[in-house]
Amino acid sequence: MDSIMLNSSSATALNVAANTHQEPYSHHNKSDRPESSRGRGRSSIRGRGRGLGRSTSGRGRGPPPSHNPSPQWTIGWVPVPNTGPSLHQSGPRQWTSPQWPSPQTQQWVNSQAAPWTAPPCPYPSVQTPRPKTASNFAGILGAAPTPSQVNSETAYQPTDIEQALYTMSLNPPDNNWYMDTGATSHMTNGAGNLSSYSKNQSFNRITVGNGFQIPILDSGHTTLPPPYPPLQLKYVLHSPSLIKNLLSVRQLTTDNNISIEFDPFGFLVKDYQTRIPILRCDSTGPLYPLSSSAAFTTSVSTFAALSQDRWHHRLGHPGPSILSSLKNNKFIHCGSSSSLKFCQSCVLGKQVKQPFVSSLNITFMPFDIIHSDLWTSPVLSNGGHHYYILFLDDFSNLLWTYPLTHKSQVFPIFKQCSIHLKTQFERDIKCFQCDNGTEYANTNFNNYCIQNGMTFRFSCPHTSPQNGKAERKIRSINNIIRTLLAHSSVPPSFWHHALQMATYIHNILPNKTKSYSTPTSILYQSQPTYQHLRVFGCLCFPLTPSSTIHKLENRSSPCVFLGYPSNHRGYKCYNLSSRKIVISRHVVFNEDVFPFSSQPQTPQTYQFLSSDPHPFF
């Protein structure tokens, strides 16, 4: 039989009231009934009657026997008068012998010279000396139980404490909770103290210090009601025989991660991690009750400050991973909440842009989607350009760029590009993707798209990643422009020449997104050539036409190579002396010399080509 042990400090909480009911003599057990006047046999008094046996009074009814039967006792050592089936009874009430035969009790019964005239008082009214045995040196419950007393209910010796406990059971039950350092589980005498109730098959007995066992009906869980902090009481055993509700100190501190400090005036409950006082209860009696008139108790909101959300607020609103790390390393103690609640302060103070997923758009034909964007330069070019616009084919990744003087030129340049594509490739633009700038979102663009059956797609305001391909291509082109100008020491005002050179190089370079195929080969179905390429900004000598010079003049003049003209099959050279552009096919290059690097001038910076906004703006 499984049992739960209680030490002597739990004795006052137990209701061990004995059962005062006495079973009458049973006529089925001859050894248990006295000789009756109804019997079959002879006696000194003559008479005839019906009976079942012989007796001293002869056959028939006769006077009651002259001997006194032994008194009978209950578990609580409360003598109960004999209520046997005898019909004639005279003299004082008789009592039966104790139900547990033992040498000590038999000697004590035999020592009574005369029967009692009235049952003794059921509670100790005078100071009765205890027998001088070894139990005098034990606690209030007597000596520790022997194994036979624990294992056998008929073998243990009763003590006077049971009579005292029976007296206590006459009082109404106490609804307060009492701290008990010797109890292994919480215990209650009423199922109303539990919020959840379930059958308990693990334990069916509570064993106290003297070996007495109390049955357990069920178990459950509950939480301390206000004004107490919401401390969890788990696995509370329900036993109606108890007269006090016991709180196991060990289980209470383990389940709630608290510490309890006892002193002569009461006890103090603290949070184990923060050492913050949670509850203070004063005590003036011999026990430590969880009194309702506590000196102070923390509010529910104060106790909830140990939740995960409150730690989130205390620590400056860190992320869930930081809180989990502190909790796992036992630096902080959080509640049982699995996730943080919505924190509006984090949204107001730390909100960032939502991540973008990779585009899943797939085009199967050229010009199904044309991406476009406009870039503004903080440096005015030599040709008077402030902007450039690009058009990118999604299918082939081929790029077209146009330097602009004003934003109002965006729509005419777009119409020019659209007509060029239709004429050269006999295909219309199906979808046009751009940002939400006013250079695109206007009536002219809208009417043109409606007339030509084009789909016009805008990105959300201030959400340039939705036009990510065009934005990323501007960054790539600007990187090439910045590199060309830095390597050749060409002034930034020549950025529009570097733009044309960068676009030309981009269209003939293999692209990783297209399986290292060049945009030119995809769209034109022919491989480009690279033998005519020269280093941008190097020293070059274009041939001067003979019709413009006499026979003794130099046949050439030093120039700077600035790229390839779009409408000529030749080279574009910049004459340093005349500051004019010369287009020629007959050019000699010195790709190790850069004329602009030898001219005295202030150091050139190319920060205006950075992807970040220029400080000027």
BELCORDA-V71112 format. One record per residue. N is the residue number from 1. RES is the residue in one letter. D_LAST is the distance of its C-alpha to the last C-alpha in Angstrom with 2 decimals. Layout:
n = [N & N]
res = [RES & RES]
d_last = [D_LAST & D_LAST]
This chain:
n = [1 & 2 & 3 & 4 & 5 & 6 & 7 & 8 & 9 & 10 & 11 & 12 & 13 & 14 & 15 & 16 & 17 & 18 & 19 & 20 & 21 & 22 & 23 & 24 & 25 & 26 & 27 & 28 & 29 & 30 & 31 & 32 & 33 & 34 & 35 & 36 & 37 & 38 & 39 & 40 & 41 & 42 & 43 & 44 & 45 & 46 & 47 & 48 & 49 & 50 & 51 & 52 & 53 & 54 & 55 & 56 & 57 & 58 & 59 & 60 & 61 & 62 & 63 & 64 & 65 & 66 & 67 & 68 & 69 & 70 & 71 & 72 & 73 & 74 & 75 & 76 & 77 & 78 & 79 & 80 & 81 & 82 & 83 & 84 & 85 & 86 & 87 & 88 & 89 & 90 & 91 & 92 & 93 & 94 & 95 & 96 & 97 & 98 & 99 & 100 & 101 & 102 & 103 & 104 & 105 & 106 & 107 & 108 & 109 & 110 & 111 & 112 & 113 & 114 & 115 & 116 & 117 & 118 & 119 & 120 & 121 & 122 & 123 & 124 & 125 & 126 & 127 & 128 & 129 & 130 & 131 & 132 & 133 & 134 & 135 & 136 & 137 & 138 & 139 & 140 & 141 & 142 & 143 & 144 & 145 & 146 & 147 & 148 & 149 & 150 & 151 & 152 & 153 & 154 & 155 & 156 & 157 & 158 & 159 & 160 & 161 & 162 & 163 & 164 & 165 & 166 & 167 & 168 & 169 & 170 & 171 & 172 & 173 & 174 & 175 & 176 & 177 & 178 & 179 & 180 & 181 & 182 & 183 & 184 & 185 & 186 & 187 & 188 & 189 & 190 & 191 & 192 & 193 & 194 & 195 & 196 & 197 & 198 & 199 & 200 & 201 & 202 & 203 & 204 & 205 & 206 & 207 & 208 & 209 & 210 & 211 & 212 & 213 & 214 & 215 & 216 & 217 & 218 & 219 & 220 & 221 & 222 & 223 & 224 & 225 & 226 & 227 & 228 & 229 & 230 & 231 & 232 & 233 & 234 & 235 & 236 & 237 & 238 & 239 & 240 & 241 & 242 & 243 & 244 & 245 & 246 & 247 & 248 & 249 & 250 & 251 & 252 & 253 & 254 & 255 & 256 & 257 & 258 & 259 & 260 & 261 & 262 & 263 & 264 & 265 & 266 & 267 & 268 & 269 & 270 & 271 & 272 & 273 & 274 & 275 & 276 & 277 & 278 & 279 & 280 & 281 & 282 & 283 & 284 & 285 & 286 & 287 & 288 & 289 & 290 & 291 & 292 & 293 & 294 & 295 & 296 & 297 & 298 & 299 & 300 & 301 & 302 & 303 & 304 & 305 & 306 & 307 & 308 & 309 & 310 & 311 & 312 & 313 & 314 & 315 & 316 & 317 & 318 & 319 & 320 & 321 & 322 & 323 & 324 & 325 & 326 & 327 & 328 & 329 & 330 & 331 & 332 & 333 & 334 & 335 & 336 & 337 & 338 & 339 & 340 & 341 & 342 & 343 & 344 & 345 & 346 & 347 & 348 & 349 & 350 & 351 & 352 & 353 & 354 & 355 & 356 & 357 & 358 & 359 & 360 & 361 & 362 & 363 & 364 & 365 & 366 & 367 & 368 & 369 & 370 & 371 & 372 & 373 & 374 & 375 & 376 & 377 & 378 & 379 & 380 & 381 & 382 & 383 & 384 & 385 & 386 & 387 & 388 & 389 & 390 & 391 & 392 & 393 & 394 & 395 & 396 & 397 & 398 & 399 & 400 & 401 & 402 & 403 & 404 & 405 & 406 & 407 & 408 & 409 & 410 & 411 & 412 & 413 & 414 & 415 & 416 & 417 & 418 & 419 & 420 & 421 & 422 & 423 & 424 & 425 & 426 & 427 & 428 & 429 & 430 & 431 & 432 & 433 & 434 & 435 & 436 & 437 & 438 & 439 & 440 & 441 & 442 & 443 & 444 & 445 & 446 & 447 & 448 & 449 & 450 & 451 & 452 & 453 & 454 & 455 & 456 & 457 & 458 & 459 & 460 & 461 & 462 & 463 & 464 & 465 & 466 & 467 & 468 & 469 & 470 & 471 & 472 & 473 & 474 & 475 & 476 & 477 & 478 & 479 & 480 & 481 & 482 & 483 & 484 & 485 & 486 & 487 & 488 & 489 & 490 & 491 & 492 & 493 & 494 & 495 & 496 & 497 & 498 & 499 & 500 & 501 & 502 & 503 & 504 & 505 & 506 & 507 & 508 & 509 & 510 & 511 & 512 & 513 & 514 & 515 & 516 & 517 & 518 & 519 & 520 & 521 & 522 & 523 & 524 & 525 & 526 & 527 & 528 & 529 & 530 & 531 & 532 & 533 & 534 & 535 & 536 & 537 & 538 & 539 & 540 & 541 & 542 & 543 & 544 & 545 & 546 & 547 & 548 & 549 & 550 & 551 & 552 & 553 & 554 & 555 & 556 & 557 & 558 & 559 & 560 & 561 & 562 & 563 & 564 & 565 & 566 & 567 & 568 & 569 & 570 & 571 & 572 & 573 & 574 & 575 & 576 & 577 & 578 & 579 & 580 & 581 & 582 & 583 & 584 & 585 & 586 & 587 & 588 & 589 & 590 & 591 & 592 & 593 & 594 & 595 & 596 & 597 & 598 & 599 & 600 & 601 & 602 & 603 & 604 & 605 & 606 & 607 & 608 & 609 & 610 & 611 & 612 & 613 & 614 & 615 & 616 & 617]
res = [M & D & S & I & M & L & N & S & S & S & A & T & A & L & N & V & A & A & N & T & H & Q & E & P & Y & S & H & H & N & K & S & D & R & P & E & S & S & R & G & R & G & R & S & S & I & R & G & R & G & R & G & L & G & R & S & T & S & G & R & G & R & G & P & P & P & S & H & N & P & S & P & Q & W & T & I & G & W & V & P & V & P & N & T & G & P & S & L & H & Q & S & G & P & R & Q & W & T & S & P & Q & W & P & S & P & Q & T & Q & Q & W & V & N & S & Q & A & A & P & W & T & A & P & P & C & P & Y & P & S & V & Q & T & P & R & P & K & T & A & S & N & F & A & G & I & L & G & A & A & P & T & P & S & Q & V & N & S & E & T & A & Y & Q & P & T & D & I & E & Q & A & L & Y & T & M & S & L & N & P & P & D & N & N & W & Y & M & D & T & G & A & T & S & H & M & T & N & G & A & G & N & L & S & S & Y & S & K & N & Q & S & F & N & R & I & T & V & G & N & G & F & Q & I & P & I & L & D & S & G & H & T & T & L & P & P & P & Y & P & P & L & Q & L & K & Y & V & L & H & S & P & S & L & I & K & N & L & L & S & V & R & Q & L & T & T & D & N & N & I & S & I & E & F & D & P & F & G & F & L & V & K & D & Y & Q & T & R & I & P & I & L & R & C & D & S & T & G & P & L & Y & P & L & S & S & S & A & A & F & T & T & S & V & S & T & F & A & A & L & S & Q & D & R & W & H & H & R & L & G & H & P & G & P & S & I & L & S & S & L & K & N & N & K & F & I & H & C & G & S & S & S & S & L & K & F & C & Q & S & C & V & L & G & K & Q & V & K & Q & P & F & V & S & S & L & N & I & T & F & M & P & F & D & I & I & H & S & D & L & W & T & S & P & V & L & S & N & G & G & H & H & Y & Y & I & L & F & L & D & D & F & S & N & L & L & W & T & Y & P & L & T & H & K & S & Q & V & F & P & I & F & K & Q & C & S & I & H & L & K & T & Q & F & E & R & D & I & K & C & F & Q & C & D & N & G & T & E & Y & A & N & T & N & F & N & N & Y & C & I & Q & N & G & M & T & F & R & F & S & C & P & H & T & S & P & Q & N & G & K & A & E & R & K & I & R & S & I & N & N & I & I & R & T & L & L & A & H & S & S & V & P & P & S & F & W & H & H & A & L & Q & M & A & T & Y & I & H & N & I & L & P & N & K & T & K & S & Y & S & T & P & T & S & I & L & Y & Q & S & Q & P & T & Y & Q & H & L & R & V & F & G & C & L & C & F & P & L & T & P & S & S & T & I & H & K & L & E & N & R & S & S & P & C & V & F & L & G & Y & P & S & N & H & R & G & Y & K & C & Y & N & L & S & S & R & K & I & V & I & S & R & H & V & V & F & N & E & D & V & F & P & F & S & S & Q & P & Q & T & P & Q & T & Y & Q & F & L & S & S & D & P & H & P & F & F]
d_last = [86.86 & 83.32 & 82.89 & 80.45 & 81.77 & 81.63 & 82.94 & 85.19 & 82.33 & 81.94 & 85.59 & 85.11 & 82.73 & 85.26 & 87.69 & 90.67 & 93.09 & 96.10 & 97.55 & 100.59 & 102.09 & 105.40 & 106.74 & 110.40 & 113.01 & 113.05 & 116.40 & 115.21 & 115.27 & 118.68 & 117.63 & 115.28 & 117.79 & 120.71 & 124.25 & 124.87 & 127.95 & 127.48 & 128.81 & 131.58 & 134.08 & 136.83 & 136.76 & 139.18 & 138.84 & 140.48 & 138.81 & 137.67 & 134.30 & 131.56 & 129.33 & 127.51 & 129.21 & 131.45 & 130.88 & 132.89 & 133.67 & 135.27 & 134.54 & 132.96 & 130.91 & 131.46 & 129.99 & 126.71 & 126.77 & 127.64 & 124.94 & 121.44 & 118.57 & 115.75 & 112.70 & 109.57 & 106.06 & 102.54 & 99.43 & 98.63 & 102.06 & 102.97 & 106.68 & 107.33 & 110.89 & 112.62 & 112.59 & 114.78 & 117.16 & 120.22 & 121.95 & 124.13 & 122.51 & 124.05 & 123.18 & 119.69 & 116.70 & 116.48 & 113.38 & 112.58 & 111.67 & 108.06 & 106.38 & 105.35 & 108.48 & 108.07 & 110.54 & 108.86 & 108.76 & 112.30 & 113.68 & 111.93 & 113.41 & 116.91 & 116.85 & 116.88 & 120.46 & 120.26 & 117.98 & 115.39 & 116.29 & 112.66 & 109.34 & 107.48 & 104.45 & 101.34 & 99.30 & 100.24 & 101.91 & 103.41 & 102.32 & 103.80 & 104.10 & 102.65 & 104.92 & 104.89 & 103.14 & 100.28 & 97.87 & 98.24 & 95.88 & 93.21 & 90.53 & 90.91 & 91.33 & 94.04 & 94.18 & 91.65 & 92.72 & 94.53 & 93.57 & 96.53 & 95.39 & 91.91 & 93.15 & 96.11 & 96.11 & 99.91 & 100.12 & 97.95 & 99.61 & 98.56 & 97.74 & 97.95 & 94.20 & 94.56 & 96.74 & 94.14 & 91.38 & 93.55 & 93.85 & 90.06 & 89.83 & 91.69 & 88.67 & 85.76 & 82.80 & 79.97 & 76.51 & 74.66 & 73.18 & 74.58 & 73.08 & 75.27 & 74.69 & 77.56 & 76.47 & 74.73 & 73.30 & 72.57 & 75.62 & 76.33 & 79.40 & 77.75 & 75.69 & 73.94 & 71.93 & 70.15 & 67.20 & 67.89 & 71.41 & 72.72 & 75.96 & 76.35 & 78.35 & 77.47 & 79.64 & 82.63 & 84.04 & 83.03 & 85.29 & 85.84 & 87.28 & 90.91 & 90.56 & 90.49 & 88.26 & 86.39 & 85.27 & 81.62 & 80.99 & 77.29 & 73.88 & 70.45 & 67.14 & 65.86 & 63.37 & 64.35 & 64.04 & 62.34 & 62.47 & 62.43 & 59.34 & 59.09 & 60.90 & 61.99 & 65.75 & 66.29 & 69.65 & 71.69 & 75.38 & 77.42 & 81.02 & 82.98 & 85.43 & 82.91 & 83.12 & 79.83 & 76.37 & 75.34 & 71.88 & 71.82 & 69.86 & 69.09 & 67.76 & 65.82 & 63.93 & 63.27 & 62.01 & 59.69 & 58.61 & 60.02 & 62.45 & 65.46 & 66.99 & 70.56 & 72.19 & 75.48 & 73.81 & 71.76 & 68.88 & 65.09 & 62.73 & 59.41 & 56.54 & 57.21 & 53.66 & 52.31 & 55.73 & 54.84 & 58.08 & 58.45 & 62.00 & 64.85 & 68.39 & 71.39 & 74.88 & 78.25 & 80.55 & 81.47 & 78.59 & 74.80 & 73.99 & 70.57 & 71.46 & 69.75 & 69.94 & 67.59 & 66.45 & 62.83 & 60.88 & 57.20 & 55.70 & 54.58 & 50.94 & 51.50 & 53.14 & 50.36 & 47.89 & 48.95 & 47.55 & 44.71 & 42.35 & 43.20 & 42.63 & 39.26 & 38.41 & 39.98 & 38.17 & 34.65 & 34.42 & 34.72 & 35.14 & 38.59 & 39.08 & 38.82 & 41.35 & 43.63 & 43.64 & 44.61 & 47.22 & 48.75 & 49.08 & 50.84 & 48.37 & 48.00 & 50.25 & 48.78 & 50.60 & 51.68 & 48.62 & 47.33 & 43.71 & 41.21 & 40.82 & 37.58 & 35.39 & 32.97 & 31.51 & 30.48 & 28.72 & 26.84 & 25.93 & 25.59 & 24.85 & 22.88 & 22.48 & 25.80 & 26.70 & 26.93 & 30.16 & 30.68 & 31.07 & 34.72 & 34.38 & 36.76 & 37.03 & 40.31 & 39.61 & 36.90 & 34.32 & 35.27 & 31.57 & 28.71 & 25.26 & 22.25 & 18.46 & 15.73 & 13.12 & 10.33 & 10.39 & 8.21 & 11.83 & 14.27 & 17.50 & 20.91 & 21.78 & 18.95 & 17.12 & 13.47 & 14.30 & 17.14 & 19.11 & 21.63 & 24.88 & 26.69 & 30.34 & 31.15 & 34.74 & 34.50 & 30.89 & 30.79 & 27.42 & 26.54 & 23.31 & 22.50 & 19.91 & 18.75 & 17.92 & 17.13 & 16.71 & 20.12 & 21.67 & 21.22 & 24.51 & 26.62 & 25.54 & 26.46 & 29.82 & 30.41 & 29.87 & 32.05 & 34.81 & 34.67 & 35.18 & 37.97 & 39.68 & 39.49 & 40.12 & 41.76 & 39.66 & 37.37 & 34.14 & 35.23 & 32.05 & 28.42 & 25.84 & 22.15 & 19.39 & 19.28 & 16.77 & 18.13 & 18.59 & 21.31 & 22.51 & 24.20 & 27.79 & 28.10 & 27.32 & 29.49 & 32.41 & 32.31 & 32.46 & 35.30 & 37.23 & 37.02 & 37.58 & 34.29 & 32.83 & 29.26 & 27.53 & 24.15 & 22.40 & 21.99 & 18.85 & 16.23 & 18.83 & 17.70 & 20.64 & 22.99 & 21.77 & 22.17 & 23.94 & 21.40 & 18.53 & 20.78 & 21.74 & 18.24 & 18.09 & 21.56 & 20.91 & 17.86 & 20.16 & 22.81 & 20.66 & 19.46 & 23.11 & 24.59 & 22.50 & 23.17 & 26.85 & 27.51 & 25.35 & 24.11 & 21.17 & 17.74 & 18.22 & 20.97 & 18.84 & 20.29 & 23.76 & 22.92 & 21.67 & 25.09 & 26.87 & 25.15 & 26.07 & 29.60 & 30.05 & 28.76 & 31.36 & 34.24 & 33.53 & 35.34 & 33.41 & 34.39 & 33.85 & 36.30 & 38.99 & 37.82 & 38.40 & 36.25 & 34.49 & 36.47 & 39.75 & 39.09 & 38.24 & 40.43 & 43.15 & 43.43 & 42.34 & 40.03 & 41.18 & 39.53 & 41.84 & 39.89 & 36.67 & 35.61 & 33.02 & 29.78 & 29.44 & 33.07 & 35.59 & 37.48 & 40.23 & 40.54 & 43.95 & 44.26 & 46.50 & 49.95 & 50.05 & 47.36 & 48.94 & 52.43 & 54.48 & 53.70 & 49.88 & 47.76 & 47.44 & 43.79 & 40.83 & 38.25 & 35.04 & 32.04 & 32.12 & 28.97 & 30.24 & 32.45 & 32.46 & 32.43 & 35.38 & 37.49 & 39.40 & 38.51 & 35.84 & 32.97 & 33.25 & 31.35 & 33.74 & 32.57 & 35.05 & 34.56 & 30.87 & 31.89 & 31.85 & 35.33 & 36.42 & 39.63 & 41.68 & 43.66 & 41.32 & 42.27 & 39.68 & 39.48 & 37.06 & 37.41 & 36.01 & 32.43 & 32.46 & 28.87 & 29.60 & 32.46 & 30.71 & 29.65 & 25.91 & 23.13 & 22.16 & 19.78 & 16.86 & 15.61 & 12.84 & 10.65 & 13.31 & 12.94 & 13.02 & 10.48 & 6.71 & 5.57 & 5.31 & 3.81 & 0.00]
